[in-house]
């Protein structure tokens, strides 16, 4: 450069610089401009040589590199996607939790008679008035107006009276006299069930109960049919032998009785068994003279039946079924209170009511040695009864209970005679047209929970 010479070139702090010593010549405008350009160039060179820190390298943008025109461009690096934060759900402030109501316990399932298939027997067909047999699939008409009464007559000493004539009977319904349309004292076939409590409380008497039942079965006559039920609780009410006239089959079934634990369900067992015998061979009332009965052996303490007493007696009033109950109540607790009967008193009250309401009898043996005589008494009562039929003067079918009372005219030549029959009836619906019942699969009626 004219008029100037380079004095020194140095490096300080990583910055290169050029020092020029001014010559003796006088600087011109061109020379000043040149010096400025040199200083700018030195600064640019120094900028490229400064050390680059890791922070600067991270923040710096990538440089473009100019390459050959024929060279394939380097693919750009795929940027790492930034994760999208999850949406934050705003939870409302918890409110004071209301206490969850405790659901009411569900009522147990309705009980049903469990019929063992091997026990089912083909029943003897019931003859019609014309001597023809009833077809099981035939639709028959049941005359529900006629009321049949099984009447037992005894004297003051509880001895049966077998010579009462039709004109000596008086029948009253709701205290209104009724005209007797049908009367007989002849022996007719009996359909009955033996219903035996097999809960633990009956264990000491079970063998004697079997013997008494065999005594009753041995007295069966042609045309009689019997079925056997063992019960423990509502879930175990079993028909060990269905209706049959085969005494050997019934004896074998009695040998299969056994005791097991459970909450005794007397009401359920009686109701289901009564419904079974009430509908067995039920035909036209004018031809239906078959007696129907249940013989129940129990301690009388109902612990956990599905049905309750009012339901039981409401249904029994619609049936013509007599109940004979043998109650072993001696081992029950006799301690009660002012407001509650003792277990023994409650059991005796239930047994007596079952017999009284249906025109049957109740027995309370104090020893198993009494069972043979009780069996004979039951057999005699079933054989020595009068059948009385009448059409009620009150024709209303209002579902109401109507009290029934039977009297025997007084006689000066003999002791007072007492007529025993069911206490009343419930007025049912109009005449029913229905198939002749097949009760092998009878179950309790449907009801709302």
C-alpha positions as CSV (number, residue, x, y, z in Angstrom):
1,X,0.0,0.0,0.0
2,X,1.6,3.3,-1.0
3,X,2.7,5.4,1.9
4,X,2.2,2.6,4.5
5,X,4.0,-0.5,5.7
6,X,2.9,-3.3,7.9
7,X,4.5,-3.0,11.3
8,X,3.3,-6.2,13.0
9,X,0.7,-8.9,12.9
10,X,-0.5,-10.2,16.3
11,X,-3.0,-12.3,18.1
12,X,-4.5,-11.3,21.4
13,X,-7.2,-13.2,23.2
14,X,-8.0,-15.2,20.1
15,X,-8.4,-12.0,18.0
16,X,-6.0,-11.4,15.2
17,X,-5.1,-7.8,14.4
18,X,-2.9,-5.9,12.1
19,X,-1.1,-2.9,13.2
20,X,0.0,-0.4,10.6
21,X,2.5,2.2,11.2
22,X,1.7,5.2,9.5
23,X,4.6,6.4,7.2
24,X,5.7,9.8,6.9
25,X,3.4,10.3,4.1
26,X,0.2,12.2,4.6
27,X,-2.9,10.0,4.7
28,X,-5.3,10.5,1.9
29,X,-9.0,9.7,1.7
30,X,-8.2,6.6,-0.3
31,X,-5.8,5.3,2.2
32,X,-8.2,5.8,5.1
33,X,-10.9,3.9,3.3
34,X,-8.4,1.1,2.7
35,X,-7.5,0.9,6.3
36,X,-11.1,0.7,7.4
37,X,-11.6,-2.2,5.0
38,X,-8.6,-4.0,6.4
39,X,-9.9,-3.7,9.9
40,X,-13.4,-5.0,8.9
41,X,-11.7,-7.9,7.2
42,X,-9.6,-8.7,10.2
43,X,-12.7,-8.7,12.4
44,X,-14.4,-11.1,10.0
45,X,-11.5,-13.5,10.1
46,X,-11.3,-13.3,13.9
47,X,-15.0,-14.2,14.1
48,X,-14.5,-17.4,12.2
49,X,-11.6,-18.5,14.4
50,X,-13.3,-17.8,17.8
51,X,-13.9,-21.1,19.8
52,X,-17.5,-22.3,19.7
53,X,-19.0,-23.4,23.0
54,X,-21.4,-26.3,23.4
55,X,-24.2,-23.9,24.2
56,X,-23.5,-21.9,21.1
57,X,-23.4,-25.1,19.0
58,X,-26.7,-26.2,20.3
59,X,-28.4,-22.9,19.7
60,X,-26.9,-22.3,16.3
61,X,-28.9,-23.0,13.2
62,X,-27.6,-25.7,10.8
63,X,-25.5,-24.3,8.1
64,X,-26.4,-24.9,4.4
65,X,-23.7,-26.7,2.6
66,X,-23.5,-26.1,-1.1
67,X,-22.7,-29.2,-2.9
68,X,-22.2,-30.5,-6.4
69,X,-25.2,-30.2,-8.6
70,X,-25.1,-33.9,-9.4
71,X,-24.9,-34.9,-5.7
72,X,-28.1,-36.1,-4.1
73,X,-29.2,-33.8,-1.4
74,X,-28.8,-35.2,2.1
75,X,-32.2,-35.9,3.6
76,X,-33.2,-33.5,6.3
77,X,-33.2,-34.9,9.8
78,X,-36.7,-35.9,11.0
79,X,-37.4,-33.7,13.9
80,X,-38.4,-35.5,17.1
81,X,-42.1,-34.8,17.7
82,X,-42.8,-32.9,20.9
83,X,-45.2,-35.0,23.0
84,X,-48.6,-33.5,23.4
85,X,-49.5,-33.2,27.1
86,X,-52.6,-35.2,28.2
87,X,-55.7,-33.3,28.6
88,X,-56.2,-32.5,32.2
89,X,-59.7,-33.4,33.4
90,X,-61.0,-30.9,35.9
91,X,-62.5,-32.8,38.8
92,X,-65.3,-31.1,40.6
93,X,-65.0,-30.8,44.3
94,X,-66.3,-33.9,45.9
95,X,-69.7,-33.6,47.4
96,X,-70.7,-35.1,50.7
97,X,-71.5,-38.7,49.9
98,X,-75.0,-39.8,50.7
99,X,-75.2,-43.1,52.6
100,X,-76.1,-46.0,50.3
101,X,-79.4,-47.6,51.6
102,X,-79.0,-51.2,52.6
103,X,-81.1,-53.3,50.2
104,X,-83.9,-55.3,51.8
105,X,-83.0,-59.0,51.8
106,X,-84.6,-60.9,49.0
107,X,-87.4,-63.2,49.9
108,X,-86.3,-66.9,49.5
109,X,-87.4,-68.7,46.4
110,X,-90.9,-70.2,46.6
111,X,-90.9,-73.8,47.8
112,X,-92.1,-76.6,45.7
113,X,-92.8,-80.3,46.0
114,X,-89.8,-82.3,44.7
115,X,-91.3,-85.4,43.2
116,X,-88.8,-88.3,42.7
117,X,-89.3,-89.6,39.2
118,X,-89.1,-93.2,40.4
119,X,-91.9,-92.6,42.9
120,X,-94.5,-91.6,40.3
121,X,-97.3,-94.1,39.8
122,X,-100.1,-94.2,37.3
123,X,-103.2,-93.4,39.2
124,X,-106.4,-95.5,38.9
125,X,-108.8,-93.6,36.6
126,X,-111.8,-92.1,38.4
127,X,-115.2,-93.4,37.1
128,X,-117.8,-90.9,36.0
129,X,-121.5,-91.3,36.9
130,X,-122.0,-93.2,33.6
131,X,-119.3,-95.6,34.5
132,X,-116.8,-94.2,32.0
133,X,-113.3,-93.2,32.9
134,X,-112.1,-89.6,32.8
135,X,-109.7,-88.8,30.0
136,X,-106.7,-86.9,31.6
137,X,-106.8,-84.5,28.6
138,X,-110.6,-84.0,28.6
139,X,-112.0,-80.6,29.6
140,X,-114.5,-81.1,32.4
141,X,-116.8,-78.7,34.2
142,X,-116.6,-78.5,38.0
143,X,-119.8,-77.6,39.8
144,X,-118.4,-75.2,42.4
145,X,-121.8,-74.3,43.8
146,X,-122.2,-77.6,45.6
147,X,-120.5,-77.7,49.1
148,X,-119.4,-81.1,50.4
149,X,-118.8,-81.7,54.1
150,X,-117.1,-84.6,55.7
151,X,-118.8,-84.9,59.1
152,X,-117.7,-86.9,62.0
153,X,-120.1,-87.5,64.9
154,X,-119.0,-88.4,68.4
155,X,-120.5,-88.6,71.9
156,X,-119.3,-86.9,75.0
157,X,-116.6,-89.6,75.5
158,X,-115.2,-89.1,72.0
159,X,-116.6,-92.3,70.8
160,X,-117.9,-92.4,67.1
161,X,-121.6,-92.5,66.5
162,X,-122.5,-94.3,63.3
163,X,-126.3,-94.4,63.2
164,X,-127.3,-90.8,62.6
165,X,-130.0,-90.3,59.9
166,X,-130.2,-87.5,57.4
167,X,-133.2,-85.8,58.9
168,X,-131.3,-85.5,62.2
169,X,-128.7,-83.2,60.7
170,X,-128.9,-79.5,60.6
171,X,-126.6,-77.4,58.4
172,X,-126.1,-73.6,58.8
173,X,-124.0,-71.2,56.8
174,X,-123.5,-67.8,58.4
175,X,-126.3,-68.9,60.7
176,X,-128.7,-69.4,57.8
177,X,-130.2,-72.9,57.5
178,X,-129.3,-74.9,54.4
179,X,-131.1,-77.6,52.6
180,X,-129.3,-80.9,52.5
181,X,-129.2,-82.2,48.9
182,X,-126.9,-85.2,49.3
183,X,-126.3,-87.5,52.2
184,X,-124.4,-90.8,52.6
185,X,-122.5,-92.7,55.3
186,X,-121.2,-95.4,53.1
187,X,-117.5,-96.0,52.8
188,X,-115.9,-94.3,49.9
189,X,-112.3,-94.3,48.6
190,X,-109.8,-92.2,50.5
191,X,-106.9,-90.2,49.1
192,X,-104.5,-89.1,51.7
193,X,-101.0,-88.0,52.3
194,X,-98.5,-89.0,55.0
195,X,-96.4,-85.9,55.7
196,X,-93.5,-86.6,58.1
197,X,-91.2,-84.1,59.7
198,X,-87.6,-85.3,59.2
199,X,-85.8,-82.4,61.0
200,X,-83.5,-83.2,64.0
201,X,-86.2,-82.6,66.6
202,X,-88.1,-85.8,65.4
203,X,-85.0,-88.1,65.7
204,X,-86.0,-89.9,68.9
205,X,-89.4,-90.9,67.6
206,X,-88.6,-91.6,63.9
207,X,-88.7,-95.4,64.1
208,X,-92.0,-95.4,66.0
209,X,-93.4,-92.9,63.6
210,X,-92.6,-95.3,60.7
211,X,-94.3,-98.1,62.5
212,X,-97.5,-96.0,63.1
213,X,-97.5,-95.0,59.5
214,X,-97.3,-98.6,58.4
215,X,-100.2,-99.4,60.6
216,X,-102.3,-96.7,58.8
217,X,-101.2,-97.9,55.4
218,X,-102.0,-101.5,56.3
219,X,-105.7,-100.5,56.8
220,X,-106.0,-99.2,53.2
221,X,-108.9,-100.7,51.3
222,X,-109.5,-101.1,47.6
223,X,-109.7,-97.7,45.9
224,X,-107.6,-95.9,48.6
225,X,-104.5,-94.2,47.4
226,X,-101.6,-92.7,49.5
227,X,-98.6,-90.6,48.9
228,X,-95.6,-90.0,51.2
229,X,-93.8,-86.7,51.8
230,X,-90.7,-86.0,53.9
231,X,-89.8,-82.5,54.8
232,X,-87.1,-80.6,56.6
233,X,-87.0,-77.0,55.4
234,X,-88.5,-74.9,52.6
235,X,-85.9,-76.2,50.1
236,X,-86.4,-79.8,51.0
237,X,-90.1,-81.0,50.7
238,X,-89.9,-84.3,48.9
239,X,-92.5,-86.8,47.6
240,X,-90.8,-90.1,48.3
241,X,-93.7,-92.0,46.9
242,X,-96.5,-90.5,44.8
243,X,-100.1,-91.6,44.9
244,X,-100.4,-95.3,44.8
245,X,-102.5,-98.2,46.0
246,X,-99.4,-100.4,46.2
247,X,-98.8,-101.0,49.9
248,X,-95.3,-102.5,49.3
249,X,-94.1,-99.4,47.5
250,X,-95.3,-97.3,50.4
251,X,-93.6,-99.5,53.0
252,X,-90.4,-99.3,51.1
253,X,-90.6,-95.5,50.9
254,X,-91.1,-95.3,54.7
255,X,-87.9,-97.3,55.2
256,X,-86.1,-94.5,53.3
257,X,-86.9,-91.8,55.9
258,X,-83.9,-90.2,57.6
259,X,-83.3,-87.2,59.8
260,X,-81.1,-84.2,58.9
261,X,-80.7,-80.7,60.1
262,X,-82.6,-77.7,58.8
263,X,-85.1,-74.9,59.7
264,X,-88.4,-76.7,60.0
265,X,-91.0,-75.5,57.5
266,X,-94.3,-77.1,58.6
267,X,-96.5,-74.5,57.0
268,X,-94.9,-74.9,53.6
269,X,-95.1,-78.7,53.8
270,X,-98.7,-78.7,54.8
271,X,-99.9,-76.1,52.3
272,X,-98.1,-77.8,49.3
273,X,-99.3,-81.3,50.4
274,X,-102.9,-80.1,50.9
275,X,-103.0,-78.6,47.5
276,X,-101.7,-81.8,46.0
277,X,-104.4,-84.0,47.6
278,X,-107.2,-81.4,47.1
279,X,-106.7,-81.5,43.3
280,X,-106.1,-85.3,43.0
281,X,-108.8,-86.9,40.9
282,X,-111.0,-83.8,41.3
283,X,-114.0,-84.1,39.0
284,X,-117.6,-83.2,38.8
285,X,-118.7,-82.5,42.4
286,X,-121.9,-84.6,42.0
287,X,-119.8,-87.7,41.4
288,X,-116.9,-86.7,43.6
289,X,-117.4,-88.5,46.9
290,X,-113.7,-89.3,47.5
291,X,-112.5,-88.3,51.0
292,X,-109.2,-86.3,51.1
293,X,-107.0,-86.0,54.1
294,X,-103.5,-85.4,55.4
295,X,-101.8,-87.1,58.3
296,X,-99.0,-84.9,59.6
297,X,-96.3,-86.0,62.0
298,X,-94.3,-83.1,63.5
299,X,-93.2,-81.3,66.6
300,X,-95.2,-78.3,65.5
301,X,-92.5,-75.7,65.7
302,X,-92.4,-73.8,62.5
303,X,-89.0,-72.0,62.2
304,X,-88.7,-70.7,58.6
305,X,-91.6,-71.2,56.2
306,X,-92.0,-69.2,53.1
307,X,-95.7,-68.9,53.6
308,X,-97.3,-67.5,56.7
309,X,-100.2,-68.8,58.8
310,X,-102.9,-66.4,57.3
311,X,-101.9,-67.6,53.8
312,X,-102.1,-71.2,54.9
313,X,-105.5,-71.1,56.5
314,X,-107.0,-68.9,53.7
315,X,-106.1,-71.7,51.2
316,X,-107.2,-74.5,53.5
317,X,-110.7,-72.9,53.6
318,X,-110.9,-73.3,49.9
319,X,-110.2,-77.1,50.1
320,X,-112.1,-80.1,51.3
321,X,-109.1,-81.7,53.1
322,X,-109.1,-82.9,56.7
323,X,-105.9,-82.7,58.7
324,X,-104.9,-85.2,61.3
325,X,-101.8,-84.1,63.2
326,X,-99.6,-86.0,65.6
327,X,-97.6,-83.5,67.6
328,X,-94.5,-84.5,69.5
329,X,-94.2,-81.3,71.5
330,X,-92.8,-82.7,74.8
331,X,-89.3,-81.6,74.1
332,X,-90.1,-78.0,73.2
333,X,-89.4,-75.1,75.6
334,X,-92.4,-74.3,77.7
335,X,-91.1,-71.0,79.0
336,X,-93.0,-68.0,77.7
337,X,-93.6,-64.4,78.8
338,X,-96.5,-62.0,79.2
339,X,-96.3,-60.9,75.6
340,X,-95.1,-64.0,73.8
341,X,-96.2,-67.6,73.9
342,X,-93.6,-70.3,74.6
343,X,-92.4,-72.4,71.7
344,X,-94.4,-75.3,73.1
345,X,-97.7,-73.3,73.4
346,X,-97.2,-71.8,69.8
347,X,-96.7,-75.3,68.4
348,X,-99.8,-76.7,70.1
349,X,-101.9,-73.7,69.0
350,X,-100.8,-74.3,65.4
351,X,-101.5,-78.0,65.5
352,X,-105.0,-77.6,67.1
353,X,-105.9,-74.9,64.6
354,X,-104.9,-77.1,61.7
355,X,-107.2,-79.9,63.0
356,X,-110.1,-77.6,64.0
357,X,-110.3,-75.6,60.8
358,X,-110.4,-78.7,58.6
359,X,-112.6,-81.0,60.7
360,X,-109.8,-83.3,61.6
361,X,-108.1,-84.2,64.9
362,X,-105.0,-83.4,66.9
363,X,-103.0,-85.9,69.0
364,X,-100.3,-85.1,71.5
365,X,-98.7,-88.4,72.5
366,X,-96.6,-88.4,75.6
367,X,-95.0,-91.7,74.7
368,X,-94.3,-93.5,71.5
369,X,-96.3,-96.4,72.9
370,X,-99.5,-94.4,72.1
371,X,-98.8,-94.4,68.4
372,X,-100.5,-97.7,67.5
373,X,-103.7,-96.6,69.1
374,X,-103.5,-93.2,67.4
375,X,-103.1,-94.9,64.1
376,X,-106.2,-96.9,64.7
377,X,-108.2,-93.8,65.8
378,X,-107.3,-92.0,62.6
379,X,-108.2,-95.0,60.4
380,X,-111.6,-95.3,62.2
381,X,-112.3,-91.6,61.8
382,X,-111.6,-91.7,58.1
383,X,-113.9,-94.7,57.7
384,X,-116.8,-93.6,59.8
385,X,-117.8,-90.3,58.4
386,X,-121.0,-88.8,56.8
387,X,-120.9,-86.9,53.6
388,X,-123.3,-84.1,53.3
389,X,-123.8,-81.8,50.3
390,X,-125.8,-78.6,50.0
391,X,-126.2,-75.6,47.6
392,X,-125.6,-72.4,49.7
393,X,-128.5,-69.9,49.7
394,X,-125.9,-67.1,49.4
395,X,-124.9,-67.3,45.8
396,X,-122.4,-64.5,45.9
397,X,-118.9,-65.5,44.8
398,X,-117.1,-62.6,46.6
399,X,-114.1,-64.5,47.9
400,X,-115.3,-64.0,51.5
401,X,-115.2,-66.6,54.3
402,X,-118.6,-68.1,55.3
403,X,-118.9,-69.9,58.6
404,X,-120.4,-73.4,58.5
405,X,-121.9,-75.2,61.5
406,X,-123.5,-78.7,61.6
407,X,-125.7,-79.9,64.4
408,X,-127.4,-83.2,65.3
409,X,-130.9,-83.1,66.6
410,X,-131.2,-83.8,70.3
411,X,-132.5,-87.1,71.5
412,X,-133.9,-87.9,74.9
413,X,-132.8,-91.5,74.7
414,X,-129.1,-91.0,74.3
415,X,-126.2,-88.7,75.2
416,X,-125.6,-85.5,73.3
417,X,-124.1,-86.1,69.9
418,X,-121.5,-83.7,68.5
419,X,-121.0,-83.2,64.8
420,X,-117.4,-82.2,63.7
421,X,-116.6,-80.7,60.3
422,X,-114.6,-77.9,58.8
423,X,-115.4,-74.4,60.2
424,X,-116.3,-72.7,56.9
425,X,-115.6,-72.1,53.3
426,X,-114.3,-69.3,51.1
427,X,-116.7,-68.4,48.2
428,X,-114.8,-69.1,45.0
429,X,-115.2,-67.9,41.5
430,X,-117.9,-69.1,39.0
431,X,-118.0,-72.6,37.6
432,X,-114.6,-73.5,36.3
433,X,-113.8,-75.3,33.0
434,X,-110.4,-76.8,33.2
435,X,-108.5,-80.0,32.1
436,X,-108.8,-82.9,34.5
437,X,-105.8,-82.2,36.8
438,X,-102.5,-84.0,36.6
439,X,-100.9,-83.2,39.9
440,X,-97.7,-85.0,39.5
441,X,-95.9,-81.7,39.0
442,X,-98.0,-79.5,41.3
443,X,-96.2,-76.4,42.5
444,X,-97.2,-73.5,44.7
445,X,-99.3,-70.7,43.0
446,X,-97.5,-67.8,41.6
447,X,-97.5,-64.7,43.7
448,X,-96.0,-61.3,43.6
449,X,-92.8,-60.7,45.6
